[in-house]
Amino acid sequence: MYIPRRYEEKDLETVHAFIRENSFAILVSVLDGVPVATHIPLLLEKDGEGRDVLVGHIARGNGQKGSFAGGGVGEGGAKVLAIFPGPHAYVSPRWYTQMNVPTWNYMAVHVYGTLTVIEGEELRAALCGWSAIMSSICQSRSIWVRSERSGFLPRCGVSWGSGSW
């Protein structure tokens, strides 16, 4: 992403706050030489070693999981990009006091990293944590049912540490 220096945010806490406030990201990877993307909620957490990681899940039937090759359960694998879009707006040249061109103002964070597939209890814990956070935000009870028989339990979770923010 092109970022003019005057607009670059270097404060990591500000970037983290933006990610938390705009957690519905776009997960981008490459499958058979073609970019693929999924809109996915991602939770910013610390791993066991205190590193920043993003945790989320995709649906069992999502073909993007084929791009995670080499990223077996608990292993680092595919290089991915998470895009966290924020507010945006058109800026008309008529708003300037001198002649200028139209532009688009926006806020976004791009996070590059290596994906690790999670399953089993680690995935269940991640989903329960995400559900609890979102339910408290929505001030309603969780609609996610923790039951393997329900058919709502995804089998493919993802996690990755930040290669760069």
Secondary structure, 3 states (H helix, E strand, C coil): CCCCHHHCCCCHHHHHHHHHHCCEEEEEEEECCEEEEEEEECEEEECCCCCEEEEEEECCCCHHHHHHCCCCECCEEEEEEEEEEEEEEEECHHHCCCCCCCEEEEEEEEEEEEEEEECHHHHHHHHHHHHHHHHHHHCCCCCCCCCHHHCCCCCEEEEEEEEEC
